[in-house]
Amino acid sequence: MNKHYRLAIGLIAAMACSGVHAERVHVATPSSSLLLDAPEGGNLRIMHYGSPLGAGDLESPGAAGNDIRLAYPAYGDNRPELDYAISCVMPDGNMTLYLNVTGAPEKRTDADGSEVTTVTLRDPEYPVEVKVNYRTWPGEDVIETWTDISNIGKKPITLTRYDSAYLPIRRGDVWLTSFYGSWSNETRVNNEELKPGIKSIKNADGVRNTHTAHPEVLFSLDGPLDEQTGRVIGAALEYTGNYELRVNTHTDESAYHSFYAGICPDQAAYTLAGGETLTTPPLALVYSDSGAGEVSRRFHRWGRNHRLAHGNDLRPILLNSWEGVYLNINEEAMAGMMNDIASMGGELFVMDDGWFGDRYPRVTDDRGLGDWTVDTNKLPHGIDGLIDEARKNDIKFGIWIEPEMVNTRSRLFDEHPEYVIQAKNRRQETGRGGTQMVLDMSNPKVQDIVFTVVDTLLTKYPEIAYIKWDANAPVMQHGSQYLPADKQGHLNIEYHKGFAKVMDRIRAKYPDVLIQACASGGGRVNWGILPWFDEFWTSDDTDAQQRVFMQWGTSYFFPAVAMASHISVVPNHGTHRVTPLKFRADVAMTGRLGMELQPKDMNDEEKDFCRKAIETYKQIRPVVQQGDLYRLRSPYDNKGISSLMYVSPDKKEAVFYWFKLDGDMMTRFPRVRMAGLDPDRLYKVTELNAIDRSPMGVEGKTFSGRYLMDNGLEMPTHYNVEWKNQTDLSSRVLHLEAQ
Ligand code: GLA
């Protein structure tokens, strides 16, 4: 065991350099240390976050004189030029908050093996208590931090800011990587040097919190982000609702930039009654001194082991009906699709939107949401009939629902207009189809309705193995018809508390069902939601070329096992781009492989190619879904190629992907050096999904891991093949097996 780790979470009494006796709290994982100064009656300060500290380092690491690095800065007790993590209004109108350490830090070990260190802070004059918590995951090198904010008095106290965490980032050549996008263009990567000013990454959708921005960032401390070198901090806020991440690059003499992350407090003042506590969502942190790749691998491992539902299980290969038939669900089409996917080796069929509604059958997208009864015009034999068909084909059956939403054209809305989110005395704001509204999840009756949608389906049809849980509208107008007038500001938080309660109930009763998080595509890709969900729909855009970019961005924090990636038709329904089937299959095989098309429109050659690709994917599925990701060549470098690989944890097997994004003929690209292999092993190379008439020169040959990592292999583009468009968007997949 690492010597630093033996000191983990030790509470160390040391002499600070000032000579004042101080309590030092060391929160550590094998590869990172967070050191706090927690003197009784004084401020809690962060002394260090980064590389592991040894015993000799714990007394005064990096103590930089007058630098203020409060661990949880409160408005009023911070220097005026500094931002703050928490602010409130006391019952007498006082807007300042002082937070001093009280008592000794506490430590506990939870049943899941993680360890929690808690430092309690109190205002000396007012009844506010804040517990600052740090949870360590030694196996994955992750530290989570969050707070419990309590009103320990009798009169109400209103919180106006309540971040989960604050982190000082030492100034230097610091670069920030963040993620941005829109519907059908989610999770684009933005790398920028930190410049003077405040950068705010915010989401106020109410429901779909990752279309536009993401609550995850990376700080590269030594210049532009690199995959394999440099000190990098990765941070992910585990929350399903509105958030704000702020980076304040101070322009004064301060040695640090300030990073704050938490629930977005805009229009969300939160009043704590006497005795009440608000627990903020955790911020997960990873520190690596060997680049972004290691940050990603640690997040992936931690996610698979401790957060993602069934994170260590392999996912079935599925066909989803959406792009194949859209809302035109009918028995014949469903049966045909099930038969086709089974014949290609698929394992699950998912019937998407369009199967429900009685008073307002879902023939168009402006009706039916809220009424989860089978449309027997479309499906005369109901879901039982479909399950019979799935059974006949020896595949599993899954179904689409959107239970947090309602159309104004629905039985539910006719009977209970009070269940929707809507401001008093204002015109009705609607979304998709001009009739979609969000149900008020702060209302326990609505929570029951949403739970019952799933409960009824899974009780009536226990063979349903998979649910695609969609959410296609934002909160368009602030207003809860359930919350009282003085608690309207609680809507965002109460919505997501209600959502969490429903998901907890569902998971308690149905622990095994697979659930996909979808929200108009990739609107719910975050570590707040994944504990209840097995995977997410990465984007409604299934264009393989654009997916290379979006999936690259997604891979910084989320593992392939959760990243749904489907083969669809060309021209692509969104971009109208034509990409070769091989390229589409290869891209889909970097994530959780599926198909999203009408197989009956495929020709035999295409079906045969997909059947073989599915068979191949089954072979490499454990490496892709449970292996370690190495990003080799970013598509954002605009050098015409992109490349990545997965390596099994024992380094006996790897899958290497190479994508040519440039359409020109006869261009030459630098060889891509591989990574993550055992330098001393020999690996045999086999091309997967090959379409050339003659094999690649390296086919069946062996190379040492060292050679592959130092030199890489030449990747020929495809020539002289009968398939069209092959020099444009060609791709290679290699299987490496240790001999
Ligand atoms: C959203 C989803 C799609 C599909 C449709 C159905 O847009 O992202 O995958 O399920 O809804 O209406």
Boltz pocket constraint, residues with backbone or C-beta under 6 A from the ligand:
constraints:
  - pocket:
      binder: B
      contacts: [[A, 322], [A, 352], [A, 353], [A, 365], [A, 400], [A, 470], [A, 472], [A, 518], [A, 519], [A, 520], [A, 521], [A, 537], [A, 539], [A, 540]]
      max_distance: 6.0
